[in-house]
Amino acid sequence: VQLQASGGGLVQAGGSLRLSCAASGRTFDRYAMGWFRQAPGKEREFVAAINWSGGSTDYADSVKGRFTITRDNAKNTVYLQMNSLKPEDTAVYYCAAAYGLGYGDTPRDYDYWGQGTLVTVSS
């Protein structure tokens, strides 16, 4: 599986962005998907995850209520809608794929990674 993330950019605090992650191949619906982020000087951290069908999701406490992860299996794409953005959300955002029905909240739970897209939130 090859993953291509897009949608990052510069936004003011309180604004919104929607990230997309397009996957290659015909087995997208066999993968759980996740979003992680990494700020300068910090470790990569979990943001959100969604199971293969889209029927189950999980979020980091820091983004709960502000971010929404969804997927469209017909388009081989997973999305991360980010609202009420804060300067502390500034990071490179990565999408990742984990083969199987479930998902995890650590990087080692995932098998494939996209290249990352930069989100910068100004105060």
DRENPA-3360 file (N, C-alpha, C; in nm, 2 decimals, always signed):
BEGIN
1 = VQLQASGG = +0.08/-0.12/+0.00/+0.00/+0.00/+0.00/+0.09/+0.12/+0.00 ~ +0.06/+0.21/-0.09/+0.13/+0.34/-0.09/+0.03/+0.45/-0.05 ~ +0.07/+0.54/+0.03/-0.01/+0.64/+0.09/+0.04/+0.78/+0.05 ~ -0.05/+0.87/+0.01/-0.02/+1.01/-0.02/-0.11/+1.10/+0.05 ~ -0.05/+1.17/+0.15/-0.12/+1.27/+0.23/-0.12/+1.41/+0.16 ~ -0.22/+1.48/+0.18/-0.23/+1.62/+0.13/-0.33/+1.70/+0.21 ~ -0.33/+1.83/+0.19/-0.42/+1.92/+0.25/-0.37/+2.01/+0.36 ~ -0.24/+1.99/+0.39/-0.18/+2.08/+0.49/-0.16/+2.22/+0.44;
9 = GLVQAGGS = -0.13/+2.31/+0.54/-0.11/+2.45/+0.50/-0.10/+2.54/+0.62 ~ -0.11/+2.66/+0.60/-0.11/+2.76/+0.71/-0.25/+2.81/+0.73 ~ -0.28/+2.81/+0.86/-0.42/+2.86/+0.90/-0.41/+2.93/+1.03 ~ -0.50/+3.03/+1.05/-0.50/+3.10/+1.18/-0.57/+3.01/+1.29 ~ -0.53/+3.04/+1.41/-0.60/+2.97/+1.52/-0.75/+2.99/+1.51 ~ -0.82/+2.88/+1.54/-0.96/+2.88/+1.53/-1.01/+2.84/+1.39 ~ -0.92/+2.83/+1.30/-0.96/+2.79/+1.16/-0.97/+2.64/+1.14 ~ -1.00/+2.60/+1.02/-1.02/+2.46/+0.99/-0.93/+2.42/+0.87;
17 = LRLSCAAS = -0.90/+2.29/+0.86/-0.83/+2.23/+0.75/-0.89/+2.09/+0.74 ~ -0.89/+2.03/+0.62/-0.92/+1.89/+0.60/-0.80/+1.83/+0.53 ~ -0.74/+1.73/+0.59/-0.64/+1.65/+0.53/-0.70/+1.53/+0.46 ~ -0.63/+1.49/+0.36/-0.67/+1.37/+0.28/-0.55/+1.27/+0.27 ~ -0.58/+1.15/+0.26/-0.48/+1.05/+0.24/-0.53/+0.95/+0.14 ~ -0.47/+0.95/+0.02/-0.51/+0.86/-0.08/-0.42/+0.73/-0.08 ~ -0.48/+0.62/-0.09/-0.41/+0.49/-0.09/-0.42/+0.42/-0.22 ~ -0.31/+0.36/-0.26/-0.31/+0.28/-0.38/-0.35/+0.14/-0.36;
25 = GRTFDRYA = -0.38/+0.07/-0.46/-0.42/-0.07/-0.44/-0.57/-0.09/-0.43 ~ -0.61/-0.22/-0.44/-0.75/-0.26/-0.43/-0.79/-0.32/-0.30 ~ -0.71/-0.31/-0.20/-0.74/-0.38/-0.07/-0.75/-0.28/+0.04 ~ -0.79/-0.15/+0.00/-0.79/-0.05/+0.10/-0.88/-0.08/+0.22 ~ -0.99/-0.15/+0.19/-1.09/-0.18/+0.30/-1.04/-0.30/+0.39 ~ -0.92/-0.35/+0.37/-0.87/-0.45/+0.46/-0.77/-0.38/+0.56 ~ -0.76/-0.25/+0.55/-0.67/-0.18/+0.64/-0.75/-0.08/+0.73 ~ -0.71/-0.08/+0.86/-0.74/+0.03/+0.95/-0.65/+0.14/+0.92;
33 = MGWFRQAP = -0.69/+0.26/+0.94/-0.62/+0.38/+0.90/-0.60/+0.47/+1.03 ~ -0.48/+0.54/+1.03/-0.46/+0.63/+1.14/-0.39/+0.75/+1.09 ~ -0.40/+0.86/+1.18/-0.33/+0.98/+1.16/-0.24/+1.00/+1.28 ~ -0.12/+1.04/+1.25/-0.02/+1.08/+1.36/+0.03/+1.21/+1.33 ~ +0.10/+1.27/+1.42/+0.16/+1.40/+1.39/+0.29/+1.41/+1.47 ~ +0.38/+1.49/+1.42/+0.51/+1.51/+1.48/+0.55/+1.65/+1.47 ~ +0.57/+1.71/+1.59/+0.61/+1.85/+1.60/+0.76/+1.85/+1.61 ~ +0.83/+1.97/+1.58/+0.97/+1.97/+1.59/+1.02/+1.94/+1.73;
41 = GKEREFVA = +1.12/+1.85/+1.73/+1.18/+1.81/+1.86/+1.09/+1.72/+1.95 ~ +0.98/+1.67/+1.89/+0.89/+1.59/+1.97/+0.88/+1.45/+1.90 ~ +0.83/+1.36/+1.98/+0.81/+1.22/+1.92/+0.67/+1.23/+1.84 ~ +0.67/+1.13/+1.75/+0.54/+1.12/+1.67/+0.43/+1.07/+1.77 ~ +0.32/+1.14/+1.76/+0.21/+1.10/+1.85/+0.08/+1.07/+1.77 ~ +0.00/+0.99/+1.83/-0.13/+0.95/+1.78/-0.23/+1.06/+1.78 ~ -0.30/+1.07/+1.67/-0.41/+1.17/+1.66/-0.55/+1.11/+1.65 ~ -0.56/+1.02/+1.55/-0.70/+0.95/+1.53/-0.68/+0.83/+1.45;
49 = AINWSGGS = -0.78/+0.74/+1.46/-0.78/+0.61/+1.39/-0.92/+0.57/+1.36 ~ -0.93/+0.49/+1.25/-1.06/+0.44/+1.21/-1.05/+0.30/+1.16 ~ -1.14/+0.22/+1.19/-1.13/+0.08/+1.15/-1.17/+0.06/+1.00 ~ -1.16/-0.06/+0.95/-1.17/-0.08/+0.81/-1.31/-0.04/+0.75 ~ -1.41/-0.04/+0.83/-1.54/-0.01/+0.77/-1.58/+0.14/+0.80 ~ -1.51/+0.20/+0.89/-1.55/+0.34/+0.93/-1.64/+0.34/+1.05 ~ -1.68/+0.22/+1.10/-1.78/+0.21/+1.20/-1.72/+0.23/+1.34 ~ -1.59/+0.24/+1.35/-1.53/+0.26/+1.49/-1.41/+0.36/+1.47;
57 = TDYADSVK = -1.40/+0.45/+1.56/-1.30/+0.55/+1.56/-1.24/+0.57/+1.70 ~ -1.12/+0.63/+1.70/-1.06/+0.67/+1.83/-0.98/+0.80/+1.81 ~ -0.97/+0.87/+1.91/-0.90/+1.00/+1.91/-0.81/+1.02/+2.03 ~ -0.71/+1.10/+2.01/-0.63/+1.15/+2.12/-0.71/+1.25/+2.20 ~ -0.69/+1.25/+2.33/-0.77/+1.34/+2.41/-0.75/+1.49/+2.37 ~ -0.63/+1.52/+2.32/-0.60/+1.66/+2.28/-0.68/+1.71/+2.16 ~ -0.74/+1.62/+2.08/-0.81/+1.66/+1.96/-0.96/+1.62/+1.96 ~ -1.00/+1.54/+2.07/-1.13/+1.50/+2.08/-1.23/+1.61/+2.08;
65 = GRFTITRD = -1.33/+1.60/+1.99/-1.43/+1.71/+1.98/-1.40/+1.82/+1.88 ~ -1.27/+1.82/+1.83/-1.23/+1.91/+1.73/-1.20/+1.85/+1.60 ~ -1.14/+1.73/+1.60/-1.10/+1.66/+1.48/-1.20/+1.54/+1.45 ~ -1.22/+1.51/+1.33/-1.30/+1.40/+1.29/-1.23/+1.32/+1.18 ~ -1.22/+1.19/+1.20/-1.16/+1.10/+1.10/-1.27/+1.03/+1.03 ~ -1.27/+1.02/+0.90/-1.36/+0.94/+0.82/-1.29/+0.88/+0.70 ~ -1.36/+0.79/+0.64/-1.30/+0.72/+0.52/-1.40/+0.69/+0.42 ~ -1.36/+0.69/+0.29/-1.44/+0.65/+0.18/-1.37/+0.54/+0.11;
73 = NAKNTVYL = -1.42/+0.42/+0.13/-1.35/+0.30/+0.07/-1.36/+0.30/-0.08 ~ -1.47/+0.36/-0.13/-1.48/+0.36/-0.28/-1.38/+0.45/-0.34 ~ -1.33/+0.54/-0.27/-1.23/+0.63/-0.32/-1.09/+0.60/-0.26 ~ -1.08/+0.50/-0.18/-0.95/+0.46/-0.12/-0.88/+0.58/-0.05 ~ -0.97/+0.65/+0.02/-0.92/+0.78/+0.09/-0.97/+0.79/+0.23 ~ -0.88/+0.83/+0.32/-0.92/+0.87/+0.45/-0.90/+1.01/+0.48 ~ -0.98/+1.07/+0.56/-0.98/+1.22/+0.58/-0.96/+1.25/+0.73 ~ -0.91/+1.37/+0.75/-0.90/+1.42/+0.89/-0.95/+1.56/+0.88;
81 = QMNSLKPE = -1.07/+1.58/+0.93/-1.13/+1.72/+0.94/-1.08/+1.78/+1.07 ~ -1.02/+1.89/+1.06/-0.96/+1.96/+1.18/-1.03/+2.09/+1.20 ~ -1.10/+2.11/+1.30/-1.17/+2.24/+1.34/-1.11/+2.30/+1.46 ~ -1.14/+2.42/+1.48/-1.09/+2.49/+1.60/-0.94/+2.47/+1.63 ~ -0.87/+2.49/+1.52/-0.72/+2.46/+1.53/-0.65/+2.55/+1.63 ~ -0.55/+2.50/+1.70/-0.47/+2.57/+1.79/-0.33/+2.57/+1.75 ~ -0.25/+2.67/+1.80/-0.11/+2.67/+1.76/-0.04/+2.54/+1.80 ~ -0.08/+2.48/+1.90/-0.02/+2.35/+1.95/-0.05/+2.23/+1.85;
89 = DTAVYYCA = -0.14/+2.25/+1.76/-0.16/+2.15/+1.66/-0.06/+2.16/+1.54 ~ +0.02/+2.25/+1.54/+0.13/+2.27/+1.44/+0.22/+2.15/+1.44 ~ +0.23/+2.08/+1.33/+0.31/+1.96/+1.32/+0.30/+1.91/+1.17 ~ +0.39/+1.81/+1.14/+0.38/+1.73/+1.02/+0.28/+1.62/+1.05 ~ +0.18/+1.61/+0.97/+0.08/+1.50/+0.99/+0.10/+1.39/+0.89 ~ +0.10/+1.27/+0.95/+0.12/+1.15/+0.87/+0.00/+1.06/+0.88 ~ -0.04/+1.00/+0.76/-0.14/+0.89/+0.76/-0.06/+0.76/+0.76 ~ -0.13/+0.66/+0.81/-0.07/+0.53/+0.82/-0.18/+0.42/+0.81;
97 = AAYGLGYG = -0.14/+0.30/+0.76/-0.23/+0.19/+0.74/-0.18/+0.07/+0.82 ~ -0.28/+0.00/+0.88/-0.26/-0.12/+0.95/-0.34/-0.23/+0.90 ~ -0.28/-0.34/+0.85/-0.35/-0.45/+0.79/-0.44/-0.52/+0.90 ~ -0.57/-0.54/+0.87/-0.65/-0.61/+0.96/-0.77/-0.52/+1.00 ~ -0.85/-0.58/+1.09/-0.98/-0.52/+1.12/-0.97/-0.41/+1.22 ~ -0.87/-0.42/+1.31/-0.87/-0.32/+1.42/-0.77/-0.21/+1.39 ~ -0.74/-0.13/+1.49/-0.64/-0.02/+1.48/-0.58/+0.00/+1.62 ~ -0.47/+0.07/+1.61/-0.39/+0.09/+1.74/-0.36/+0.24/+1.75;
105 = DTPRDYDY = -0.30/+0.28/+1.86/-0.27/+0.42/+1.88/-0.12/+0.44/+1.90 ~ -0.04/+0.35/+1.85/+0.11/+0.37/+1.86/+0.16/+0.34/+1.72 ~ +0.28/+0.41/+1.68/+0.33/+0.39/+1.55/+0.36/+0.25/+1.51 ~ +0.40/+0.17/+1.61/+0.44/+0.03/+1.57/+0.32/-0.06/+1.53 ~ +0.20/-0.01/+1.56/+0.08/-0.08/+1.52/+0.05/-0.07/+1.37 ~ +0.12/+0.01/+1.30/+0.10/+0.04/+1.16/+0.21/-0.01/+1.07 ~ +0.16/-0.05/+0.95/+0.25/-0.12/+0.85/+0.31/-0.03/+0.74 ~ +0.23/+0.07/+0.70/+0.26/+0.16/+0.59/+0.24/+0.31/+0.64;
113 = WGQGTLVT = +0.33/+0.39/+0.58/+0.32/+0.53/+0.62/+0.32/+0.62/+0.49 ~ +0.25/+0.73/+0.50/+0.26/+0.83/+0.39/+0.37/+0.93/+0.42 ~ +0.39/+1.02/+0.34/+0.51/+1.11/+0.34/+0.49/+1.23/+0.44 ~ +0.37/+1.26/+0.48/+0.35/+1.37/+0.57/+0.31/+1.49/+0.50 ~ +0.23/+1.57/+0.57/+0.19/+1.70/+0.52/+0.19/+1.80/+0.64 ~ +0.25/+1.92/+0.61/+0.27/+2.02/+0.72/+0.15/+2.10/+0.75 ~ +0.11/+2.11/+0.87/+0.01/+2.20/+0.92/+0.07/+2.30/+1.01 ~ +0.05/+2.42/+0.98/+0.10/+2.53/+1.07/-0.02/+2.62/+1.11;
121 = VSS = -0.03/+2.64/+1.24/-0.14/+2.72/+1.30/-0.08/+2.84/+1.36 ~ -0.12/+2.95/+1.31/-0.06/+3.08/+1.37/-0.16/+3.13/+1.47 ~ -0.10/+3.20/+1.57/-0.17/+3.26/+1.68/-0.22/+3.40/+1.65;
% end
